Amino acid sequence: MNKSIKKIAIVGPESTGKSTMSQLLAKHYGVSWVPEYARYYCENLTAPYTLQDEVNMYYGQVALEDAILTTTKSNFIICDTTFVTVKIWSDEMLGETPKVVLDALPKRPYDLYLLMDIDLPWQDDPLRDFPNQREYFMEVWHKELKALDAKYEVIGGLGALRVENAIKAVDSFLGQ
């Protein structure tokens, strides 16, 4: 894998436009993007998820990311969420984080995180669980990103303004 390829992660609480933003940014810059593996995985679960499911989602997200990193021609990629989400959901729903995830956190950093603000209206989705806890999860994201000593920007605004704010943050990061 080429270590010089930068990774920009789009993260945040549920229903903050992460998938939409990651696709729009990838298209804007003409770069590859990594979809959110957990969405595909959870759509096919037939029972409540377990710690093993969280481990599987970690490995799936990392495999997708590694596949994009080894095949991209661009100098950076956009990641629709990261396996930090596995830590947050494991802690919240199962009371612990798989060791493989904890061990990987400092070893698989992202160069920039765009933390999507909770200023968008909630969109119902069968895979979303906490419409009334968005402020709580926003604080959790701040805490997790600070614990990683991550470079991150909060991206707010509605519609085109949100995209413009994200582009400004990426341009600033890339020195453009």
N, CA, C and O atoms as a DFTB+ gen file, in Angstrom:
704 C
 N C O
     1  1       0.835      -1.187       0.000
     2  2       0.000       0.000       0.000
     3  2       0.877       1.247       0.000
     4  3       1.927       1.289       0.641
     5  1       0.434       2.234      -0.714
     6  2       1.168       3.484      -0.822
     7  2       0.826       4.388       0.361
     8  3      -0.295       4.886       0.471
     9  1       1.796       4.590       1.236
    10  2       1.555       5.392       2.440
    11  2       1.413       6.880       2.132
    12  3       0.936       7.642       2.973
    13  1       1.822       7.303       0.936
    14  2       1.733       8.727       0.619
    15  2       0.317       9.145       0.215
    16  3       0.044      10.335       0.055
    17  1      -0.565       8.190       0.054
    18  2      -1.952       8.526      -0.268
    19  2      -2.636       8.976       1.021
    20  3      -2.687       8.230       1.999
    21  1      -3.152      10.181       1.013
    22  2      -3.835      10.726       2.188
    23  2      -5.245      10.146       2.284
    24  3      -5.875       9.816       1.280
    25  1      -5.716      10.034       3.527
    26  2      -7.069       9.530       3.777
    27  2      -7.884      10.616       4.477
    28  3      -7.523      11.089       5.554
    29  1      -8.985      10.996       3.845
    30  2      -9.894      11.977       4.427
    31  2     -11.169      11.232       4.797
    32  3     -11.822      10.633       3.943
    33  1     -11.514      11.278       6.076
    34  2     -12.656      10.528       6.593
    35  2     -13.839      11.452       6.857
    36  3     -13.691      12.530       7.433
    37  1     -15.009      11.007       6.426
    38  2     -16.249      11.729       6.683
    39  2     -16.962      10.962       7.800
    40  3     -17.386       9.822       7.607
    41  1     -17.088      11.594       8.963
    42  2     -17.602      10.901      10.144
    43  2     -18.673      11.738      10.839
    44  3     -18.890      12.903      10.504
    45  1     -19.336      11.118      11.813
    46  2     -20.296      11.845      12.630
    47  2     -21.456      10.983      13.058
    48  3     -21.546       9.808      12.702
    49  1     -22.346      11.582      13.831
    50  2     -23.538      10.866      14.286
    51  2     -24.424      10.449      13.114
    52  3     -24.191      10.820      11.964
    53  1     -25.434       9.673      13.444
    54  2     -26.397       9.214      12.435
    55  2     -27.101      10.393      11.774
    56  3     -27.338      11.431      12.393
    57  1     -27.425      10.204      10.512
    58  2     -28.238      11.156       9.749
    59  2     -27.630      12.550       9.688
    60  3     -28.310      13.555       9.897
    61  1     -26.339      12.586       9.397
    62  2     -25.666      13.878       9.232
    63  2     -25.116      14.055       7.820
    64  3     -24.370      14.998       7.557
    65  1     -25.480      13.156       6.917
    66  2     -25.105      13.313       5.516
    67  2     -23.737      12.791       5.143
    68  3     -23.148      13.255       4.166
    69  1     -23.211      11.832       5.901
    70  2     -21.866      11.316       5.638
    71  2     -21.741      10.662       4.260
    72  3     -20.815      10.969       3.509
    73  1     -22.650       9.780       3.935
    74  2     -22.566       9.065       2.651
    75  2     -22.734      10.021       1.483
    76  3     -21.998       9.945       0.499
    77  1     -23.696      10.916       1.590
    78  2     -23.906      11.914       0.530
    79  2     -22.669      12.780       0.373
    80  3     -22.204      13.006      -0.744
    81  1     -22.132      13.268       1.488
    82  2     -20.965      14.141       1.438
    83  2     -19.758      13.416       0.860
    84  3     -19.035      13.984       0.042
    85  1     -19.528      12.185       1.266
    86  2     -18.341      11.478       0.771
    87  2     -18.417      11.285      -0.740
    88  3     -17.411      11.421      -1.435
    89  1     -19.589      10.975      -1.241
    90  2     -19.743      10.798      -2.687
    91  2     -19.589      12.127      -3.427
    92  3     -18.949      12.182      -4.477
    93  1     -20.174      13.198      -2.881
    94  2     -20.050      14.513      -3.522
    95  2     -18.602      14.992      -3.554
    96  3     -18.148      15.531      -4.563
    97  1     -17.883      14.799      -2.462
    98  2     -16.482      15.218      -2.422
    99  2     -15.627      14.383      -3.379
   100  3     -14.769      14.925      -4.075
   101  1     -15.853      13.090      -3.416
   102  2     -15.091      12.233      -4.332
   103  2     -15.326      12.663      -5.777
   104  3     -14.395      12.716      -6.580
   105  1     -16.569      12.966      -6.094
   106  2     -16.885      13.419      -7.450
   107  2     -16.247      14.787      -7.725
   108  3     -15.660      14.994      -8.787
   109  1     -16.357      15.705      -6.787
   110  2     -15.794      17.047      -6.941
   111  2     -14.288      16.996      -7.233
   112  3     -13.792      17.696      -8.116
   113  1     -13.572      16.159      -6.479
   114  2     -12.121      16.090      -6.621
   115  2     -11.663      15.026      -7.631
   116  3     -10.481      14.960      -7.970
   117  1     -12.585      14.211      -8.101
   118  2     -12.217      13.153      -9.040
   119  2     -11.332      12.095      -8.403
   120  3     -10.389      11.603      -9.024
   121  1     -11.645      11.745      -7.149
   122  2     -10.849      10.751      -6.423
   123  2     -11.730       9.565      -6.034
   124  3     -12.956       9.615      -6.134
   125  1     -11.079       8.519      -5.598
   126  2     -11.784       7.316      -5.150
   127  2     -12.391       7.531      -3.773
   128  3     -11.894       8.325      -2.975
   129  1     -13.472       6.810      -3.512
   130  2     -14.068       6.861      -2.182
   131  2     -14.339       5.454      -1.692
   132  3     -14.555       4.527      -2.473
   133  1     -14.321       5.322      -0.378
   134  2     -14.561       4.042       0.286
   135  2     -15.954       4.089       0.891
   136  3     -16.216       4.925       1.756
   137  1     -16.860       3.208       0.457
   138  2     -18.203       3.208       1.044
   139  2     -18.194       2.665       2.479
   140  3     -17.203       2.100       2.942
   141  1     -19.310       2.851       3.156
   142  2     -19.460       2.367       4.530
   143  2     -19.843       0.891       4.511
   144  3     -20.966       0.543       4.146
   145  1     -18.922       0.034       4.900
   146  2     -19.148      -1.406       4.898
   147  2     -20.272      -1.817       5.850
   148  3     -21.061      -2.705       5.529
   149  1     -20.347      -1.181       7.005
   150  2     -21.339      -1.577       8.021
   151  2     -22.772      -1.491       7.503
   152  3     -23.620      -2.288       7.903
   153  1     -23.050      -0.542       6.625
   154  2     -24.407      -0.416       6.081
   155  2     -24.784      -1.692       5.325
   156  3     -25.871      -2.236       5.523
   157  1     -23.889      -2.164       4.466
   158  2     -24.164      -3.394       3.714
   159  2     -24.283      -4.579       4.651
   160  3     -25.166      -5.423       4.496
   161  1     -23.393      -4.633       5.617
   162  2     -23.376      -5.748       6.555
   163  2     -24.674      -5.800       7.364
   164  3     -25.304      -6.853       7.468
   165  1     -25.065      -4.673       7.928
   166  2     -26.248      -4.633       8.794
   167  2     -27.556      -4.864       8.033
   168  3     -28.520      -5.377       8.600
   169  1     -27.591      -4.490       6.763
   170  2     -28.796      -4.732       5.969
   171  2     -29.120      -6.217       5.873
   172  3     -30.270      -6.586       5.631
   173  1     -28.121      -7.068       6.059
   174  2     -28.310      -8.507       5.914
   175  2     -28.341      -9.267       7.233
   176  3     -28.434     -10.495       7.235
   177  1     -28.265      -8.559       8.347
   178  2     -28.354      -9.234       9.645
   179  2     -29.789      -9.696       9.892
   180  3     -30.747      -8.994       9.571
   181  1     -29.914     -10.876      10.463
   182  2     -31.248     -11.405      10.781
   183  2     -31.468     -11.524      12.284
   184  3     -32.523     -11.977      12.727
   185  1     -30.471     -11.118      13.064
   186  2     -30.569     -11.156      14.531
   187  2     -29.840      -9.925      15.058
   188  3     -29.077      -9.297      14.323
   189  1     -30.065      -9.571      16.330
   190  2     -29.327      -8.440      16.896
   191  2     -27.821      -8.669      16.756
   192  3     -27.332      -9.790      16.894
   193  1     -27.096      -7.576      16.478
   194  2     -25.668      -7.768      16.250
   195  2     -24.919      -8.000      17.543
   196  3     -25.352      -7.625      18.633
   197  1     -23.767      -8.640      17.368
   198  2     -22.934      -9.081      18.483
   199  2     -21.550      -8.447      18.359
   200  3     -21.255      -7.746      17.391
   201  1     -20.717      -8.707      19.351
   202  2     -19.337      -8.233      19.295
   203  2     -18.624      -8.825      18.071
   204  3     -17.799      -8.155      17.449
   205  1     -18.941     -10.070      17.729
   206  2     -18.328     -10.669      16.538
   207  2     -18.756      -9.925      15.282
   208  3     -17.952      -9.758      14.365
   209  1     -19.998      -9.479      15.221
   210  2     -20.439      -8.681      14.078
   211  2     -19.630      -7.391      13.986
   212  3     -19.264      -6.964      12.891
   213  1     -19.348      -6.768      15.129
   214  2     -18.537      -5.547      15.126
   215  2     -17.131      -5.835      14.606
   216  3     -16.568      -5.035      13.860
   217  1     -16.562      -6.979      14.998
   218  2     -15.250      -7.387      14.482
   219  2     -15.332      -7.572      12.965
   220  3     -14.450      -7.124      12.232
   221  1     -16.386      -8.230      12.504
   222  2     -16.567      -8.446      11.067
   223  2     -16.682      -7.116      10.325
   224  3     -16.125      -6.958       9.239
   225  1     -17.408      -6.156      10.913
   226  2     -17.552      -4.844      10.274
   227  2     -16.211      -4.109      10.239
   228  3     -15.907      -3.420       9.265
   229  1     -15.421      -4.252      11.282
   230  2     -14.079      -3.664      11.286
   231  2     -13.270      -4.225      10.120
   232  3     -12.719      -3.471       9.317
   233  1     -13.202      -5.561      10.034
   234  2     -12.409      -6.173       8.964
   235  2     -12.950      -5.813       7.580
   236  3     -12.172      -5.607       6.649
   237  1     -14.252      -5.735       7.437
   238  2     -14.839      -5.363       6.152
   239  2     -14.484      -3.949       5.751
   240  3     -14.146      -3.698       4.594
   241  1     -14.557      -3.010       6.700
   242  2     -14.234      -1.610       6.406
   243  2     -12.759      -1.477       6.026
   244  3     -12.423      -0.786       5.064
   245  1     -11.890      -2.134       6.774
   246  2     -10.455      -2.070       6.510
   247  2     -10.132      -2.706       5.153
   248  3      -9.303      -2.182       4.408
   249  1     -10.774      -3.819       4.830
   250  2     -10.528      -4.479       3.541
   251  2     -10.951      -3.591       2.375
   252  3     -10.236      -3.484       1.378
   253  1     -12.117      -2.953       2.505
   254  2     -12.561      -2.031       1.452
   255  2     -11.567      -0.884       1.284
   256  3     -11.192      -0.529       0.166
   257  1     -11.156      -0.322       2.390
   258  2     -10.212       0.792       2.359
   259  2      -8.885       0.372       1.722
   260  3      -8.349       1.078       0.868
   261  1      -8.365      -0.774       2.139
   262  2      -7.101      -1.248       1.594
   263  2      -7.209      -1.521       0.090
   264  3      -6.272      -1.244      -0.659
   265  1      -8.339      -2.060      -0.349
   266  2      -8.539      -2.323      -1.775
   267  2      -8.513      -1.019      -2.568
   268  3      -7.909      -0.955      -3.638
   269  1      -9.161       0.010      -2.050
   270  2      -9.170       1.311      -2.736
   271  2      -7.764       1.919      -2.721
   272  3      -7.306       2.453      -3.731
   273  1      -7.084       1.838      -1.579
   274  2      -5.736       2.398      -1.472
   275  2      -4.759       1.743      -2.453
   276  3      -3.870       2.410      -2.981
   277  1      -4.921       0.448      -2.694
   278  2      -3.979      -0.237      -3.583
   279  2      -4.298      -0.028      -5.057
   280  3      -3.457      -0.302      -5.913
   281  1      -5.495       0.451      -5.366
   282  2      -5.868       0.594      -6.775
   283  2      -6.057       2.044      -7.224
   284  3      -6.157       2.307      -8.422
   285  1      -6.106       2.976      -6.291
   286  2      -6.374       4.367      -6.678
   287  2      -5.182       4.989      -7.395
   288  3      -4.029       4.633      -7.153
   289  1      -5.487       5.907      -8.266
   290  2      -4.452       6.677      -8.973
   291  2      -4.313       8.077      -8.370
   292  3      -3.426       8.837      -8.759
   293  1      -5.190       8.418      -7.420
   294  2      -5.184       9.766      -6.848
   295  2      -4.272       9.830      -5.621
   296  3      -3.863       8.805      -5.077
   297  1      -3.964      11.062      -5.200
   298  2      -3.069      11.222      -4.051
   299  2      -3.820      11.288      -2.723
   300  3      -3.206      11.412      -1.663
   301  1      -5.154      11.204      -2.785
   302  2      -5.942      11.062      -1.563
   303  2      -7.248      10.347      -1.893
   304  3      -7.687      10.304      -3.042
   305  1      -7.848       9.793      -0.852
   306  2      -9.147       9.132      -0.992
   307  2     -10.101       9.708       0.044
   308  3      -9.684      10.302       1.039
   309  1     -11.382       9.519      -0.212
   310  2     -12.433       9.916       0.722
   311  2     -13.023       8.642       1.323
   312  3     -13.379       7.712       0.599
   313  1     -13.123       8.608       2.641
   314  2     -13.675       7.437       3.332
   315  2     -15.018       7.799       3.959
   316  3     -15.099       8.694       4.799
   317  1     -16.074       7.093       3.543
   318  2     -17.392       7.264       4.143
   319  2     -17.385       6.519       5.463
   320  3     -17.647       5.317       5.506
   321  1     -17.092       7.213       6.512
   322  2     -16.918       6.766       7.880
   323  2     -15.614       5.980       8.014
   324  3     -14.885       5.797       7.040
   325  1     -15.334       5.525       9.220
   326  2     -14.118       4.757       9.508
   327  2     -14.478       3.712      10.550
   328  3     -15.606       3.666      11.040
   329  1     -13.519       2.890      10.875
   330  2     -13.794       1.881      11.901
   331  2     -13.824       2.480      13.306
   332  3     -14.068       1.751      14.268
   333  1     -13.585       3.789      13.455
   334  2     -13.824       4.440      14.749
   335  2     -15.303       4.277      15.119
   336  3     -15.658       4.202      16.295
   337  1     -16.146       4.226      14.101
   338  2     -17.575       4.001      14.319
   339  2     -17.802       2.662      15.024
   340  3     -18.680       2.549      15.879
   341  1     -17.017       1.657      14.664
   342  2     -17.131       0.348      15.327
   343  2     -16.864       0.509      16.815
   344  3     -17.564      -0.082      17.637
   345  1     -15.862       1.300      17.170
   346  2     -15.570       1.520      18.594
   347  2     -16.741       2.207      19.286
   348  3     -17.165       1.794      20.365
   349  1     -17.257       3.250      18.660
   350  2     -18.352       4.007      19.275
   351  2     -19.583       3.122      19.478
   352  3     -20.170       3.106      20.560
   353  1     -19.972       2.385      18.429
   354  2     -21.169       1.539      18.541
   355  2     -20.949       0.364      19.476
   356  3     -21.856      -0.013      20.218
   357  1     -19.751      -0.225      19.454
   358  2     -19.468      -1.339      20.363
   359  2     -19.556      -0.875      21.812
   360  3     -20.174      -1.536      22.647
   361  1     -18.936       0.258      22.103
   362  2     -18.984       0.786      23.468
   363  2     -20.424       1.062      23.890
   364  3     -20.838       0.708      24.994
   365  1     -21.172       1.691      23.007
   366  2     -22.531       2.111      23.339
   367  2     -23.498       0.935      23.452
   368  3     -24.270       0.852      24.406
   369  1     -23.454       0.041      22.491
   370  2     -24.463      -1.021      22.407
   371  2     -24.062      -2.299      23.136
   372  3     -24.924      -3.038      23.611
   373  1     -22.767      -2.563      23.226
   374  2     -22.314      -3.835      23.779
   375  2     -21.435      -3.674      25.018
   376  3     -21.068      -4.660      25.658
   377  1     -21.099      -2.421      25.352
   378  2     -20.348      -2.158      26.570
   379  2     -18.852      -2.408      26.487
   380  3     -18.153      -2.293      27.494
   381  1     -18.348      -2.746      25.306
   382  2     -16.914      -2.966      25.139
   383  2     -16.555      -2.855      23.662
   384  3     -17.415      -2.933      22.784
   385  1     -15.270      -2.672      23.414
   386  2     -14.756      -2.600      22.045
   387  2     -13.865      -3.802      21.797
   388  3     -13.051      -4.156      22.650
   389  1     -14.009      -4.439      20.633
   390  2     -13.120      -5.566      20.323
   391  2     -11.653      -5.139      20.368
   392  3     -11.303      -4.045      19.926
   393  1     -10.802      -6.011      20.906
   394  2      -9.374      -5.710      21.044
   395  2      -8.736      -5.371      19.702
   396  3      -7.892      -4.477      19.631
   397  1      -9.121      -6.061      18.651
   398  2      -8.531      -5.804      17.332
   399  2      -8.770      -4.355      16.899
   400  3      -7.925      -3.749      16.241
   401  1      -9.910      -3.815      17.268
   402  2     -10.230      -2.422      16.926
   403  2      -9.382      -1.474      17.770
   404  3      -8.797      -0.529      17.241
   405  1      -9.315      -1.717      19.060
   406  2      -8.502      -0.866      19.940
   407  2      -7.038      -0.868      19.513
   408  3      -6.382       0.174      19.514
   409  1      -6.530      -2.047      19.146
   410  2      -5.135      -2.146      18.709
   411  2      -4.899      -1.393      17.403
   412  3      -3.822      -0.833      17.199
   413  1      -5.888      -1.375      16.524
   414  2      -5.728      -0.754      15.200
   415  2      -5.863       0.766      15.228
   416  3      -5.306       1.443      14.363
   417  1      -6.584       1.316      16.197
   418  2      -6.842       2.758      16.213
   419  2      -5.580       3.604      16.051
   420  3      -5.567       4.483      15.189
   421  1      -4.530       3.389      16.825
   422  2      -3.338       4.236      16.646
   423  2      -2.507       3.860      15.412
   424  3      -1.674       4.651      14.969
   425  1      -2.722       2.678      14.860
   426  2      -1.906       2.193      13.738
   427  2      -2.481       2.546      12.375
   428  3      -1.769       2.474      11.373
   429  1      -3.752       2.926      12.314
   430  2      -4.410       3.213      11.030
   431  2      -5.035       4.607      11.076
   432  3      -6.256       4.747      11.016
   433  1      -4.194       5.637      11.182
   434  2      -4.737       6.992      11.290
   435  2      -5.273       7.506       9.948
   436  3      -4.939       6.994       8.880
   437  1      -6.095       8.510      10.046
   438  2      -6.599       9.237       8.887
   439  2      -5.964      10.622       8.946
   440  3      -5.677      11.142      10.025
   441  1      -5.753      11.198       7.795
   442  2      -5.039      12.473       7.739
   443  2      -5.927      13.659       8.094
   444  3      -5.455      14.662       8.628
   445  1      -7.209      13.535       7.794
   446  2      -8.174      14.580       8.121
   447  2      -9.532      13.931       8.311
   448  3      -9.946      13.068       7.538
   449  1     -10.211      14.366       9.357
   450  2     -11.595      13.942       9.589
   451  2     -12.493      15.150       9.381
   452  3     -12.215      16.234       9.895
   453  1     -13.565      14.964       8.631
   454  2     -14.614      15.972       8.543
   455  2     -15.766      15.443       9.381
   456  3     -16.431      14.478       9.006
   457  1     -15.991      16.083      10.513
   458  2     -17.039      15.684      11.448
   459  2     -18.322      16.419      11.069
   460  3     -18.432      17.631      11.252
   461  1     -19.280      15.679      10.544
   462  2     -20.536      16.276      10.091
   463  2     -21.371      16.706      11.291
   464  3     -21.622      15.925      12.209
   465  1     -21.792      17.959      11.259
   466  2     -22.571      18.528      12.359
   467  2     -24.003      17.975      12.349
   468  3     -24.470      17.439      11.345
   469  1     -24.670      18.117      13.467
   470  2     -26.033      17.592      13.626
   471  2     -27.091      18.626      13.254
   472  3     -28.220      18.557      13.738
   473  1     -26.734      19.585      12.399
   474  2     -27.672      20.639      12.018
   475  2     -28.597      20.244      10.866
   476  3     -29.439      21.042      10.453
   477  1     -28.454      19.031      10.344
   478  2     -29.383      18.544       9.312
   479  2     -30.606      17.935       9.982
   480  3     -30.494      17.397      11.083
   481  1     -31.770      18.006       9.344
   482  2     -32.944      17.320       9.895
   483  2     -32.729      15.803       9.891
   484  3     -32.071      15.259       9.005
   485  1     -33.285      15.151      10.874
   486  2     -33.208      13.684      10.978
   487  2     -33.947      13.047       9.805
   488  3     -35.054      13.462       9.461
   489  1     -33.331      12.039       9.193
   490  2     -33.959      11.245       8.135
   491  2     -34.133       9.833       8.658
   492  3     -33.159       9.175       9.022
   493  1     -35.379       9.365       8.697
   494  2     -35.616       7.999       9.154
   495  2     -34.972       7.001       8.207
   496  3     -34.926       7.204       6.993
   497  1     -34.478       5.919       8.790
   498  2     -33.811       4.859       8.047
   499  2     -33.873       3.634       8.959
   500  3     -33.644       3.763      10.162
   501  1     -34.174       2.456       8.424
   502  2     -34.262       1.267       9.289
   503  2     -32.964       0.945      10.030
   504  3     -32.995       0.235      11.035
   505  1     -31.828       1.449       9.557
   506  2     -30.550       1.160      10.206
   507  2     -30.126       2.245      11.189
   508  3     -29.023       2.189      11.732
   509  1     -30.980       3.221      11.422
   510  2     -30.666       4.291      12.373
   511  2     -31.473       4.085      13.647
   512  3     -32.642       3.700      13.614
   513  1     -30.813       4.354      14.775
   514  2     -31.418       4.002      16.061
   515  2     -31.686       5.143      17.035
   516  3     -32.533       4.993      17.916
   517  1     -31.003       6.272      16.913
   518  2     -31.017       7.246      17.997
   519  2     -31.354       8.671      17.560
   520  3     -30.500       9.555      17.629
   521  1     -32.596       8.906      17.109
   522  2     -32.946      10.254      16.654
   523  2     -32.876      11.312      17.757
   524  3     -32.708      12.497      17.468
   525  1     -33.003      10.896      19.006
   526  2     -33.020      11.852      20.115
   527  2     -31.705      11.925      20.882
   528  3     -31.636      12.540      21.946
   529  1     -30.661      11.296      20.341
   530  2     -29.371      11.311      21.034
   531  2     -28.254      11.857      20.152
   532  3     -27.090      11.500      20.337
   533  1     -28.587      12.700      19.217
   534  2     -27.583      13.216      18.291
   535  2     -26.555      14.091      19.005
   536  3     -25.365      14.016      18.699
   537  1     -26.997      14.919      19.952
   538  2     -26.056      15.763      20.693
   539  2     -25.075      14.896      21.473
   540  3     -23.876      15.172      21.505
   541  1     -25.592      13.858      22.094
   542  2     -24.747      12.934      22.855
   543  2     -23.682      12.323      21.946
   544  3     -22.500      12.316      22.288
   545  1     -24.101      11.810      20.787
   546  2     -23.139      11.165      19.897
   547  2     -22.174      12.167      19.264
   548  3     -21.048      11.807      18.922
   549  1     -22.599      13.402      19.108
   550  2     -21.672      14.431      18.619
   551  2     -20.556      14.626      19.639
   552  3     -19.388      14.744      19.267
   553  1     -20.908      14.659      20.917
   554  2     -19.903      14.772      21.971
   555  2     -18.984      13.549      22.000
   556  3     -17.779      13.681      22.213
   557  1     -19.546      12.378      21.788
   558  2     -18.731      11.155      21.741
   559  2     -17.718      11.256      20.607
   560  3     -16.550      10.911      20.789
   561  1     -18.153      11.724      19.437
   562  2     -17.226      11.881      18.312
   563  2     -16.105      12.862      18.651
   564  3     -14.940      12.587      18.367
   565  1     -16.438      13.993      19.249
   566  2     -15.392      14.944      19.659
   567  2     -14.390      14.253      20.587
   568  3     -13.178      14.375      20.413
   569  1     -14.911      13.534      21.565
   570  2     -14.057      12.857      22.544
   571  2     -13.144      11.834      21.859
   572  3     -11.945      11.791      22.138
   573  1     -13.700      11.021      20.973
   574  2     -12.908       9.986      20.301
   575  2     -11.834      10.601      19.395
   576  3     -10.695      10.136      19.375
   577  1     -12.201      11.641      18.654
   578  2     -11.227      12.276      17.760
   579  2     -10.120      12.965      18.552
   580  3      -8.955      12.927      18.155
   581  1     -10.474      13.587      19.656
   582  2      -9.453      14.207      20.513
   583  2      -8.539      13.149      21.120
   584  3      -7.332      13.362      21.230
   585  1      -9.108      12.005      21.517
   586  2      -8.297      10.919      22.087
   587  2      -7.284      10.394      21.072
   588  3      -6.212       9.921      21.450
   589  1      -7.621      10.476      19.793
   590  2      -6.707      10.045      18.734
   591  2      -5.742      11.157      18.316
   592  3      -4.875      10.952      17.467
   593  1      -5.903      12.326      18.920
   594  2      -5.136      13.514      18.522
   595  2      -5.295      13.756      17.019
   596  3      -4.342      14.089      16.314
   597  1      -6.530      13.578      16.559
   598  2      -6.847      13.668      15.132
   599  2      -7.012      15.110      14.685
   600  3      -7.471      15.967      15.441
   601  1      -6.631      15.358      13.449
   602  2      -6.905      16.648      12.814
   603  2      -8.324      16.546      12.280
   604  3      -8.625      15.689      11.449
   605  1      -9.210      17.443      12.770
   606  2     -10.584      17.382      12.280
   607  2     -11.226      18.752      12.243
   608  3     -10.827      19.678      12.950
   609  1     -12.233      18.846      11.394
   610  2     -13.036      20.063      11.237
   611  2     -14.496      19.674      11.339
   612  3     -14.910      18.652      10.791
   613  1     -15.273      20.475      12.031
   614  2     -16.730      20.270      12.069
   615  2     -17.314      20.961      10.834
   616  3     -17.024      22.125      10.557
   617  1     -18.137      20.222      10.108
   618  2     -18.743      20.742       8.886
   619  2     -20.245      20.885       9.101
   620  3     -20.956      19.902       9.310
   621  1     -20.708      22.121       9.045
   622  2     -22.125      22.402       9.199
   623  2     -22.654      23.122       7.980
   624  3     -21.933      23.369       7.014
   625  1     -23.939      23.454       8.049
   626  2     -24.597      24.154       6.956
   627  2     -25.567      23.233       6.243
   628  3     -25.433      22.010       6.275
   629  1     -26.542      23.845       5.603
   630  2     -27.538      23.078       4.867
   631  2     -27.281      23.169       3.365
   632  3     -26.805      24.189       2.867
   633  1     -27.599      22.101       2.659
   634  2     -27.527      22.090       1.208
   635  2     -26.142      22.406       0.672
   636  3     -25.138      21.854       1.124
   637  1     -26.110      23.317      -0.313
   638  2     -24.857      23.664      -0.987
   639  2     -23.837      24.268      -0.020
   640  3     -22.632      24.101      -0.207
   641  1     -24.311      24.962       1.004
   642  2     -23.393      25.568       1.970
   643  2     -22.584      24.492       2.695
   644  3     -21.395      24.684       2.945
   645  1     -23.204      23.377       3.030
   646  2     -22.516      22.287       3.710
   647  2     -21.390      21.747       2.820
   648  3     -20.271      21.521       3.281
   649  1     -21.704      21.548       1.551
   650  2     -20.703      21.048       0.605
   651  2     -19.574      22.068       0.440
   652  3     -18.400      21.698       0.434
   653  1     -19.922      23.344       0.308
   654  2     -18.907      24.396       0.193
   655  2     -17.989      24.398       1.410
   656  3     -16.774      24.534       1.273
   657  1     -18.567      24.247       2.600
   658  2     -17.764      24.228       3.825
   659  2     -16.810      23.030       3.843
   660  3     -15.665      23.147       4.279
   661  1     -17.286      21.896       3.373
   662  2     -16.426      20.703       3.315
   663  2     -15.305      20.909       2.298
   664  3     -14.153      20.570       2.568
   665  1     -15.633      21.456       1.142
   666  2     -14.615      21.701       0.112
   667  2     -13.562      22.675       0.637
   668  3     -12.369      22.474       0.413
   669  1     -13.987      23.715       1.324
   670  2     -13.027      24.680       1.907
   671  2     -12.077      23.975       2.876
   672  3     -10.869      24.215       2.866
   673  1     -12.643      23.101       3.711
   674  2     -11.806      22.380       4.678
   675  2     -10.805      21.469       3.981
   676  3      -9.640      21.411       4.375
   677  1     -11.248      20.757       2.949
   678  2     -10.347      19.869       2.210
   679  2      -9.301      20.677       1.459
   680  3      -8.119      20.335       1.483
   681  1      -9.723      21.744       0.794
   682  2      -8.773      22.605       0.076
   683  2      -7.699      23.146       1.029
   684  3      -6.513      23.152       0.701
   685  1      -8.126      23.596       2.199
   686  2      -7.185      24.117       3.190
   687  2      -6.195      23.020       3.608
   688  3      -4.992      23.261       3.704
   689  1      -6.714      21.829       3.852
   690  2      -5.874      20.696       4.242
   691  2      -4.860      20.355       3.140
   692  3      -3.699      20.060       3.422
   693  1      -5.316      20.401       1.890
   694  2      -4.455      20.048       0.757
   695  2      -3.531      21.206       0.350
   696  3      -2.663      21.043      -0.508
   697  1      -3.726      22.374       0.975
   698  2      -2.907      23.531       0.659
   699  2      -3.264      24.176      -0.666
   700  3      -2.409      24.753      -1.337
   701  1      -4.542      24.075      -1.041
   702  2      -4.991      24.655      -2.305
   703  2      -5.606      26.002      -2.099
   704  3      -6.039      26.637      -3.061
